[in-house]
């Protein structure tokens, strides 16, 4: 995959992709601007999301970062790429669960509905 960590493919290509980030990686990629580039690439796909292994509230408790700066960066990214949800999943276990359910649902949604029974 050129972008994202996990994805599901259909007959015509990628159906959905998830970029999963540890909290530290998420903070670093917001601070250095790489997350914006990743989200631009994700926006080219039919369905994409970012899931963070951490809590939103932790963005306010970082040393050596001006209070509110990272939440402001995040808000700008969420407005610019509003079609890409950013989900805070508290921990890796929950990020994995969310990713599995998101991708499974995207793939199931692609399948044709069952024919009506008579």
C-alpha positions as CSV (number, residue, x, y, z in Angstrom):
1,X,0.0,0.0,0.0
2,X,1.2,3.5,-0.8
3,X,-0.6,5.1,2.1
4,X,-2.2,3.7,5.2
5,X,-1.3,0.7,7.4
6,X,-4.3,-1.6,6.7
7,X,-6.8,-1.8,3.9
8,X,-9.3,-4.0,2.1
9,X,-9.5,-4.4,-1.7
10,X,-12.4,-5.1,-3.9
11,X,-12.4,-6.1,-7.6
12,X,-11.7,-2.5,-8.7
13,X,-9.0,-1.6,-6.1
14,X,-8.9,-0.3,-2.6
15,X,-12.2,-0.1,-0.8
16,X,-11.0,1.3,2.5
17,X,-7.7,2.1,4.2
18,X,-6.8,2.9,7.8
19,X,-3.7,4.8,8.9
20,X,-3.1,3.6,12.5
21,X,-0.8,5.8,14.7
22,X,0.6,5.4,18.2
23,X,0.0,8.6,20.1
24,X,3.7,9.6,19.9
25,X,3.7,9.1,16.2
26,X,0.5,11.0,15.8
27,X,1.9,14.0,17.7
28,X,5.2,13.9,15.8
29,X,3.5,13.7,12.4
30,X,1.2,16.6,13.3
31,X,4.2,18.7,14.5
32,X,6.4,18.0,11.5
33,X,3.6,18.3,8.9
34,X,3.7,14.7,7.6
35,X,0.2,13.9,8.8
36,X,-1.2,16.6,6.4
37,X,0.6,14.9,3.5
38,X,-0.7,11.5,4.6
39,X,-4.3,12.8,4.8
40,X,-4.0,14.3,1.4
41,X,-3.1,10.9,0.0
42,X,-5.8,9.2,2.0
43,X,-8.4,11.7,0.6
44,X,-7.7,10.2,-2.9
45,X,-9.1,6.9,-1.8
46,X,-12.8,5.9,-1.7
47,X,-12.9,5.5,2.1
48,X,-10.2,6.2,4.7
49,X,-9.7,6.9,8.4
50,X,-7.0,7.6,10.9
51,X,-7.1,5.8,14.2
52,X,-4.9,7.0,17.1
53,X,-3.8,4.8,20.0
54,X,-4.3,7.4,22.6
55,X,-6.7,10.0,24.1
56,X,-7.5,13.4,22.7
57,X,-7.1,14.9,26.1
58,X,-3.4,13.9,26.1
59,X,-2.8,16.6,23.4
60,X,-3.2,19.2,26.2
61,X,-0.6,17.7,28.5
62,X,2.5,17.6,26.4
63,X,5.7,19.3,27.7
64,X,7.6,21.7,25.4
65,X,4.5,22.2,23.3
66,X,2.5,25.5,23.5
67,X,-0.9,24.7,25.1
68,X,-3.6,24.3,22.4
69,X,-1.2,24.3,19.4
70,X,-1.6,20.6,18.6
71,X,-5.4,20.6,19.0
72,X,-5.5,23.6,16.7
73,X,-3.4,21.8,14.1
74,X,-5.8,18.8,14.5
75,X,-8.9,21.0,14.0
76,X,-7.4,22.4,10.8
77,X,-6.7,18.9,9.5
78,X,-10.2,17.7,10.4
79,X,-11.8,20.7,8.6
80,X,-9.6,20.4,5.5
81,X,-10.1,16.6,5.3
82,X,-13.6,16.3,6.7
83,X,-14.2,13.1,4.8
84,X,-11.5,11.3,6.8
85,X,-12.5,10.6,10.4
86,X,-9.8,10.7,13.1
87,X,-10.7,8.4,15.9
88,X,-9.0,8.4,19.3
89,X,-9.2,4.8,20.5
90,X,-7.4,5.1,23.9
91,X,-5.1,2.1,23.4
92,X,-3.7,-0.2,20.8
93,X,-6.2,-3.0,21.5
94,X,-9.1,-0.6,20.9
95,X,-7.4,0.8,17.8
96,X,-7.1,-2.7,16.4
97,X,-10.7,-3.5,17.2
98,X,-11.9,-0.2,15.6
99,X,-9.8,-0.8,12.5
100,X,-11.1,-4.4,12.1
101,X,-14.7,-3.3,12.3
102,X,-14.3,-0.3,10.0
103,X,-12.6,-2.4,7.3
104,X,-15.0,-5.3,7.7
105,X,-18.0,-3.0,7.4
106,X,-16.6,-1.3,4.3
107,X,-16.0,-4.6,2.6
108,X,-19.4,-5.9,3.6
109,X,-21.0,-2.7,2.3
110,X,-19.4,-3.5,-1.1
111,X,-21.1,-6.9,-1.4
112,X,-24.3,-7.0,-3.3
113,X,-27.4,-7.4,-1.1
114,X,-29.0,-10.8,-0.8
115,X,-31.8,-11.4,-3.2
116,X,-35.3,-11.2,-1.7
117,X,-36.8,-14.5,-0.6
118,X,-40.3,-15.5,-1.8
